[in-house]
Amino acid sequence: MTVIQPTAIQPNQAAPAGKSGPASAKEQLTLDYNAFLQLMMAQMKNQDPTDPVDATQQLAQLASFSQVEQAIKTNTKLETMLTNMSFGQVDDLIGRTVTDSTTNVSGLVKSVEVYSDGTMLALDNGKKVLLGPGVKIS
């Protein structure tokens, strides 16, 4: 009888180069989920009929993969909601005076750029300010 060890199929340890956040987490989960299913099928095909593997343990592992998948989907939806909320709030900043106390940059907000990691304010003097702690809006 052939015994398949859990280390026979190695899940990827790092996210693909150039990718981060929910997309790479989702890709990583898909790879790990497929590897888990392949491993489970190989284990079921090669198990000893006189000493079968406990099905409840396999179902518990499958359920935990499902929970992780749902958590990733929830995080993706929350990030989308936060981005949409920030778009609703940024139009109030245009035409207001902004002062960044850390860089001593000040000016009138000409445009706003929203990124996944923050909001950049383009000023009338050509400089840019990252919206965050130490920024005064008047």
Residue pairs with C-beta under 8 A, 6 or more apart in sequence:
1 46
1 48
2 46
3 46
4 39
4 42
4 43
4 46
6 39
8 39
8 42
9 35
9 38
9 39
10 35
11 28
11 31
11 32
11 35
12 28
12 31
12 32
15 24
15 25
15 27
15 28
16 24
16 27
19 27
21 79
21 116
22 72
22 75
22 76
22 79
25 72
25 75
26 72
26 76
29 65
29 68
29 69
29 72
32 65
33 65
33 69
36 61
36 62
36 65
40 58
40 61
40 62
43 53
44 53
47 53
79 116
83 114
83 116
86 114
86 119
87 114
90 112
90 114
90 119
91 112
93 109
93 112
93 121
93 131
93 137
94 109
94 110
94 111
94 112
95 108
95 109
96 108
96 109
96 137
96 138
97 106
97 107
97 108
97 109
97 137
97 138
98 106
98 107
98 108
98 109
98 121
98 123
98 129
98 135
98 136
98 137
98 138
99 105
99 106
99 135
99 136
99 138
100 106
100 129
100 130
100 134
100 135
100 136
101 134
101 135
101 136
102 134
103 129
105 123
105 127
105 129
106 123
107 123
107 124
107 125
107 127
107 129
108 123
108 124
109 121
109 122
109 123
109 124
110 122
110 123
110 124
111 121
111 122
112 119
112 120
112 121
112 122
113 119
113 120
113 121
113 122
114 120
118 130
118 131
118 132
119 130
119 131
120 128
120 129
120 130
120 131
121 128
121 129
121 130
121 131
121 135
122 128
123 129
129 135
